[in-house]
Amino acid sequence: MGIESRVIGGPAMTPLATPDVQSPQGVKPGATPLSQGGGTQQPAVPRDSFERAGGTLSDLFGQAPAFPSMQLPTIATNTAQPISNTSVPADVKAALDSGAETKIEAGTVVQNNRKVQKYEPSPALKADVAAVQQAIAKKDYSTAYKTMQKVNQIVGEKSASGSDEAMQTVERQLGFLSKLQEKGIKADYPPTQAQLVEYFGKLKGDPAAARQAFDDYTQTFHTHTADVKGKHNGEDVVYKSTPKVIDGVATTSPDQWSDVIGRPAEGAEHVGKQMNDCEGFAFMAEKLLTAAGFTLVGHVAVDAHPPVPSHDMALFKHSGEKNVTVTSNNRSFTAPDAMGAARHGYAWAAGERVDPNTNAVTERGLATGKEQFFVGKTGGQAMANLVNKNNPLK
């Protein structure tokens, strides 16, 4: 299942108002209203939540924000390029080729009258990694996954440096792809939207499995900009070069799958992953969980400043259970009602952590419990409702 260890109560869910919206949009909460002065009014300039330059989630949650409320930098990263579904993605191939050269235990040598462990490249290891790539090329992910597990066990136990982070990431990706293969889906690497929708469609009778699949997919093939190092750390992803104005609020949020892929993340732990922020994750949740039989209750824009500007989440119901599901970045949660789910999702995004065995809160995070939530049928509408203070979640 998804992370469902802590259930939070709240008032009963109210029906979702039908907004006046032209097309699906993600949400950029934290915008400022239209100018009330004379002259031509300009649409609100959106700012995203939890994304800032020069810091990580740990930095943000461990101290006061480095920028005043509502003054976070907005950095355009709408440079997405289409992903070519070749047999082995270039960055994955590079990681595997590098891992194949890992030096592992190869007997001992005597130096200064002492036996010391010798490490050398292993022909057997190279052969196993080559077998992984051959299996990927054939889209036989089950075989590739099992062989990759063997490779990583050898590297972890017999190399001087221990586990290879990039190779571990590839193993997790192959594990996910093997699940699609088990369902009869001949998936690409990474899987396409159509392949994912087909997979989630096979999970309609099991909402817990669908939540877990969402968590697994988004954590395995995507990463939040706040979790990457270097120049893209904390960037606010601008998904559209031309803003769409909804009720006076400019949005540049994702409304098609190509918007959430094509921004490869750098770093060994992010090989094969795409960069997104809360809007991208909420958009993916809408597409994938509705394919799994969930009904979208609405996107939720969180008015949470101070100390941290807003956040975008997605709320769902499933006919097979009473609880409400919320997705917050790359995690899913449940609660008895919409308000409880929204507070749970936001608390996690703001740094709260819960012991899965005892349900005790181990880290408080920055959620105050005073946050306001505004709902829309799309992310863009939810943001417009936040700015205009319409349709609050009750």
For each residue, the residues with C-beta under 8 A, 3 or more apart:
1: 4 208 209 211 212
2: 208 211 212 214 215 325 331 332 333 334
3: 215 331 332 333 348 356
4: 1 7 208 211 332 333 334
5: 354 355 356 359
6: 333 344 354 359 361
7: 4 323 334 335 336 340 344
8: 335 340 341 343 344 347
9: 335 336 337 340
10: 335 336 337 338 339 340 341 342 343
11: 337 339 394
12: 337
13: 297 324 337 338 339
14: 338 393 394
15:
16: 297 298 375 377 391
17: 375 390 391
18: 377
19: 247 376 377 378 381 384 385 391
20: 247
21: 25 246 376 377 378 380 381
22: 244 246
23: 244 255 378
24: 255 283 286 378 379 380
25: 21 244 246 251 253 254 255 378 379 380 381 383
26: 239 251 253 254 255 279 280 282 283 299 312 378 379 380
27: 251 253 278 279 282 299 301 312 376 378 379 380 382 383 386
28: 31 46 47 48 251 252 253 279 312 379 380 383
29: 46 47 48 49 301 302 303 309 310 311 312 382 383 386
30: 46 47 48 49 70 72 305 309 310 386
31: 28 44 45 46 47 249 250 383 386 387
32: 44 45 70 387
33: 36 44 248 387 388
34: 41 42 43 44 248
35: 39 41 42
36: 33
37:
38:
39: 35
40:
41: 34 35 248
42: 34 35 45
43: 34 243 245 248 249 250
44: 31 32 33 34 248 249 250 387
45: 31 32 42 74 250
46: 28 29 30 31 74 249 250 251 252 383
47: 28 29 30 31 70 72 74 236 309
48: 28 29 30 51 72 74 236 237 277 278 279 309 310 312
49: 29 30 278 302 304 308 309 310 311 312 349
50: 57 60 224 226 277 278 308 311 349 350
51: 48 72 224 225 226 234 235 236 237 277
52: 55 60 65 66 67 72 73 226 234 236
53: 73 75 233 234 235
54: 66 233 234
55: 52 59 60 66 226 233 234
56: 59 60 226 227 233 234
57: 50 60 61 224 226 227 351
58: 61 62
59: 55 56 62 63 66
60: 50 52 55 56 57 63 65 66 226 308 351
61: 57 58 350 351 363 365 366
62: 58 59
63: 59 60 66
64: 307
65: 52 60 68 69 72 306 307 308
66: 52 54 55 59 60 63
67: 52 71 72 73
68: 65 71
69: 65 305 306 307 308 309
70: 30 32 47 305 309
71: 67 68
72: 30 47 48 51 52 65 67 236 309
73: 52 53 67 236
74: 45 46 47 48 236 238
75: 53 235 236 238
76: 238 241
77: 225 232 235 236 237 238 263 275
78: 237 238 239 240 241 252
79: 262 263
80: 258 259 261 262 263
81: 262
82: 258 261 262
83: 89 190 261 262
84:
85: 188 189 190 192
86: 89 90
87: 136 137 139 189
88: 92 93 96 133 136 137 189
89: 83 86 92 93 189 190 272
90: 86 93 94
91: 94 95 264 271 272
92: 88 89 95 96 136 170 173 189 271 272
93: 88 89 90 96 97 133
94: 90 91 97 98
95: 91 92 98 99 166 167 169 170 268 271 272
96: 88 92 93 99 100 129 132 133 167 170
97: 93 94 100 101 129
98: 94 95 101 166
99: 95 96 102 129 151 155 164 166 167
100: 96 97 125 126 129 130
101: 97 98 121 126
102: 99 121 122 125 155 159 161 164
103: 106 119 120 121 122 159 160
104: 119 120 121 122 125 154 155 158 159
105: 117 118 119 158 159
106: 103 118 119 120 122
107: 118
108: 115 116 117 118
109: 115 116 118
110: 113 114 115 116
111: 114 116
112:
113: 110
114: 110 111
115: 108 109 110
116: 108 109 110 111
117: 105 108 160
118: 105 106 107 108 109
119: 103 104 105 106 159 160
120: 103 104 106
121: 101 102 103 104 125 126
122: 102 103 104 106 125 126 154
123: 126 127
124: 127 128
125: 100 102 104 121 122 128 129 151 154 155
126: 100 101 121 122 123 129 130
127: 123 124 130 131
128: 124 125 131 132 147 150 151 154
129: 96 97 99 100 125 126 132 133 151
130: 100 126 127 133 134
131: 127 128 134 135 143 147
132: 96 128 129 135 136 144 147 148 151 174
133: 88 93 96 129 130 136 137
134: 130 131 137 138
135: 131 132 138 140 141 143 144 147
136: 87 88 92 132 133 139 140 141 144 174 189
137: 87 88 133 134
138: 134 135
139: 87 136 181 186 187 188 189
140: 135 136 143 144 181
141: 135 136 144 145 174 177 178 180 181 187 189
142: 145 146 178 181 182
143: 131 135 140 146 147
144: 132 135 136 140 141 147 148 174 177 178
145: 141 142 148 149 171 174 175 177 178
146: 142 143 149 150
147: 128 131 132 135 143 144 150 151
148: 132 144 145 151 152 167 170 171 174
149: 145 146 152 153 171
150: 128 146 147 153 154
151: 99 125 128 129 132 147 148 154 155 167
152: 148 149 155 156 163 164 167 168 171
153: 149 150 156 157
154: 104 122 125 128 150 151 157 158 159
155: 99 102 104 125 151 152 158 159 162 163 164 167
156: 152 153 159 162 163
157: 153 154
158: 104 105 154 155
159: 102 103 104 105 119 154 155 156 162 164
160: 103 117 119
161: 102 164
162: 155 156 159
163: 152 155 156 167 168
164: 99 102 152 155 159 161 167 168 268
165: 168 169 268 269
166: 95 98 99 169 170 268 269 271
167: 95 96 99 148 151 152 155 163 164 170 171
168: 152 163 164 165 171 172
169: 95 165 166 172 173 220 268 269 270 271 272 273
170: 92 95 96 148 166 167 173 174 271 272
171: 145 148 149 152 167 168 174 175
172: 168 169 175 176 220
173: 92 169 170 176 177 189 190 220 221 272
174: 132 136 141 144 145 148 170 171 177 178
175: 145 171 172 178 179 220
176: 172 173 179 180 216 217 220 221
177: 141 144 145 173 174 180 181 187 189 191
178: 141 142 144 145 174 175 181 182
179: 175 176 182 183 199 213 216
180: 141 176 177 183 185 187 191 195 199
181: 139 140 141 142 177 178 184 185 186 187
182: 142 178 179
183: 179 180 198 199 202
184: 181
185: 180 181 191 195 198 199
186: 139 181
187: 139 141 177 180 181 191 192 195 199
188: 85 139 191 192 195
189: 85 87 88 89 92 136 139 141 173 177 272
190: 83 85 89 173 221 261 272 274
191: 177 180 185 187 188 195 196 199 217 221
192: 85 187 188 195 196
193: 196 197 257 287
194: 197 198
195: 180 185 187 188 191 192 198 199
196: 191 192 193 199 200 217 287 288 291
197: 193 194 200 201 287 288 291
198: 183 185 194 195 201 202
199: 179 180 183 185 187 191 195 196 202 203 213
200: 196 197 203 210 213 214 288 289 291 292
201: 197 198 204 291 292
202: 183 198 199
203: 199 200 206 209 210 213 292 293
204: 201 210 292 293
205: 293 320
206: 203 209 210
207: 210 211 292 293 294 318 320 321 325
208: 1 2 4 211 212
209: 1 203 206 212 213
210: 200 203 204 206 207 213 214 288 289 292 293 294
211: 1 2 4 207 208 214 215 289 325 332 334
212: 1 2 208 209 215 216 332
213: 179 199 200 203 209 210 216 217 288 292
214: 2 200 210 211 217 218 284 285 288 289 327 332
215: 2 3 211 212 218 219 330 331 332
216: 176 179 212 213 219 220
217: 176 191 196 213 214 220 221 222 284 288
218: 214 215 221 222 281 284 285 329 330
219: 215 216 222 330
220: 169 172 173 175 176 216 217 273
221: 173 176 190 191 217 218 272 273 274
222: 217 218 219 260 273 274 275 276 280 281 284 330
223: 227 228 265 270 273 274 275 276
224: 50 51 57 227 228 275 276 277 278 281 329 330
225: 51 77 228 232 233 234 235 236 237 275 276 277
226: 50 51 52 55 56 57 60 233 234 277
227: 56 57 223 224
228: 223 224 225 232 233 265 266 267 270 275
229: 233 266 267
230: 233 266 267
231:
232: 77 225 228 235 265 266 275
233: 53 54 55 56 225 226 228 229 230
234: 51 52 53 54 55 56 225 226
235: 51 53 75 77 225 232 275 277
236: 47 48 51 52 72 73 74 75 77 225 277
237: 48 51 77 78 225 263 275 276 277 279 280
238: 74 75 76 77 78 241 252
239: 26 78 252 253 254 255 259 260 279 280
240: 78 243 244 251 252 253 254 255 259
241: 76 78 238 252
242: 252
243: 43 240 250 251 252
244: 22 23 25 240 250 251 252 253 380
245: 43 248 249 250 251
246: 21 22 25 249 251 380 381 383 384
247: 19 20 381 384 385 387 388 390
248: 33 34 41 43 44 245 384 387 388
249: 31 43 44 46 245 246 380 383 384 387 388
250: 31 43 44 45 46 243 244 245
251: 25 26 27 28 46 240 243 244 245 246 379 380 383 384
252: 28 46 78 238 239 240 241 242 243 244
253: 25 26 27 28 239 240 244 279 283 312 379 380 383
254: 25 26 239 240 259 260 279 280 283
255: 23 24 25 26 239 240 259 283 378
256: 259
257: 193 260 261 287
258: 80 82 261 262
259: 80 239 240 254 255 256 280 283
260: 222 239 254 257 274 276 280 283 284
261: 80 82 83 190 257 258 274
262: 79 80 81 82 83 258 274
263: 77 79 80 237 274 275 276
264: 91 270 273 274 275
265: 223 228 232 270 273 274 275
266: 228 229 230 232 270
267: 228 229 230 270 271
268: 95 164 165 166 169 271
269: 165 166 169
270: 169 223 228 264 265 266 267 273
271: 91 92 95 166 169 170 267 268
272: 89 91 92 95 169 170 173 189 190 221
273: 169 220 221 222 223 264 265 270
274: 190 221 222 223 260 261 262 263 264 265
275: 77 222 223 224 225 228 232 235 237 263 264 265
276: 222 223 224 225 237 260 263 279 280 281 284
277: 48 50 51 224 225 226 235 236 237 280 281
278: 27 48 49 50 224 281 282 311 312 313 328 329 349
279: 26 27 28 48 237 239 253 254 276 282 283 312 379
280: 26 222 237 239 254 259 260 276 277 283 284
281: 218 222 224 276 277 278 284 285 327 328 329 330
282: 26 27 278 279 285 286 299 312 313 314 327 379
283: 24 26 253 254 255 259 260 279 280 286 287 379
284: 214 217 218 222 260 276 280 281 287 288
285: 214 218 281 282 288 289 314 316 327 332
286: 24 282 283 289 290 296 299 314
287: 193 196 197 257 283 284 290 291
288: 196 197 200 210 213 214 217 284 285 291 292
289: 200 210 211 214 285 286 292 294 296 314 316 325 327
290: 286 287 293 294 295 296 316
291: 196 197 200 201 287 288
292: 200 201 203 204 207 210 213 288 289
293: 203 204 205 207 210 290 318 319 320
294: 207 210 289 290 316 317 318 325
295: 290 316 317 318 319
296: 286 289 290 299 314 315 316 377
297: 13 16 315 316 317 324 338 375
298: 16 314 315 375 376 377 382
299: 26 27 282 286 296 312 313 314 315 375 376 377 378 379 381 382
300: 312 313 314 315 326 342 345 373 374 375 382 393
301: 27 29 310 311 312 373 374 375 376 379 382 383 385 386
302: 29 49 310 311 312 313 342 346 371 372 373 386
303: 29 310 371 372 373 374 386
304: 49 308 309 310 311 346 350 367 368 371 372
305: 30 69 70 308 309 310
306: 65 69
307: 64 65 69 366 368
308: 49 50 60 65 69 304 305 311 350 366
309: 29 30 47 48 49 69 70 72 304 305
310: 29 30 48 49 301 302 303 304 305 386
311: 29 49 50 278 301 302 304 308 328 346 349 350
312: 26 27 28 29 48 49 253 278 279 282 299 300 301 302 379 382 383
313: 278 282 299 300 302 326 327 328 342 345 346 349
314: 282 285 286 289 296 298 299 300 326 327
315: 296 297 298 299 300 324 325 326 338 341 342 375
316: 285 289 290 294 295 296 297 324 325 326 327
317: 294 295 297 324 325
318: 207 293 294 295 321 325
319: 293 295
320: 205 207 293
321: 207 318 334
322: 336
323: 7 334 335 336 341
324: 13 297 315 316 317 334 335 336 337 338 340 341
325: 2 207 211 289 294 315 316 317 318 332 333 334 341
326: 300 313 314 315 316 332 333 334 335 341 342 344 345
327: 214 281 282 285 289 313 314 316 331 332 333 345
328: 278 281 311 313 331 332 333 345 346 348 349
329: 218 224 278 281 349
330: 215 218 219 222 224 281
331: 2 3 215 327 328 345 348
332: 2 3 4 211 212 214 215 285 325 326 327 328
333: 2 3 4 6 325 326 327 328 341 344 345 348
334: 2 4 7 211 321 323 324 325 326 341
335: 7 8 9 10 323 324 326 340 341 343 344
336: 7 9 10 322 323 324 340
337: 9 10 11 12 13 324 340 341
338: 10 13 14 297 315 324 341 342 393
339: 10 11 13 342 343 373 393 394
340: 7 8 9 10 324 335 336 337 343 344
341: 8 10 315 323 324 325 326 333 334 335 337 338 344 345
342: 10 300 302 313 315 326 338 339 345 346 373 393
343: 8 10 335 339 340 346 347 367 369 371
344: 6 7 8 326 333 335 340 341 347 348
345: 300 313 326 327 328 331 333 341 342 348 349
346: 302 304 311 313 328 342 343 349 350 367 371 373
347: 8 343 344 350 352 365 367
348: 3 328 331 333 344 345 351 352 353 365
349: 49 50 278 311 313 328 329 345 346
350: 50 61 304 308 311 346 347 365 366 367
351: 57 60 61 348 363 364 365 366 367
352: 347 348 361 363 364 365 367
353: 348 361 362 363 365
354: 5 6 359 360 361 362
355: 5 358 359 360 361 362
356: 3 5 359
357:
358: 355
359: 5 6 354 355 356
360: 354 355
361: 6 352 353 354 355 364
362: 353 354 355
363: 61 351 352 353
364: 351 352 361
365: 61 347 348 350 351 352 353
366: 61 307 308 350 351
367: 304 343 346 347 350 351 352 371
368: 304 307 371
369: 343
370:
371: 302 303 304 343 346 367 368
372: 302 303 304 386 392
373: 300 301 302 303 339 342 346 392 393
374: 300 301 303 382 383 385 386 389 390 391 392 393
375: 16 17 297 298 299 300 301 315 382 385 391 392 393
376: 19 21 27 298 299 301 379 380 381 382 383 384 385 391
377: 16 18 19 21 296 298 299 381
378: 19 21 23 24 25 26 27 255 299 381 382
379: 24 25 26 27 28 251 253 279 282 283 299 301 312 376 382 383
380: 21 24 25 26 27 28 244 246 249 251 253 376 383 384
381: 19 21 25 246 247 299 376 377 378 384 385
382: 27 29 298 299 300 301 312 374 375 376 378 379 385 386
383: 25 27 28 29 31 46 246 249 251 253 301 312 374 376 379 380 386 387
384: 19 246 247 248 249 251 376 380 381 387 388 390
385: 19 247 301 374 375 376 381 382 388 389 390 391 392
386: 27 29 30 31 301 302 303 310 372 374 382 383 389
387: 31 32 33 44 247 248 249 383 384
388: 33 247 248 249 384 385
389: 374 385 386 392
390: 17 247 374 384 385
391: 16 17 19 374 375 376 385
392: 372 373 374 375 385 389
393: 14 300 338 339 342 373 374 375
394: 11 14 339
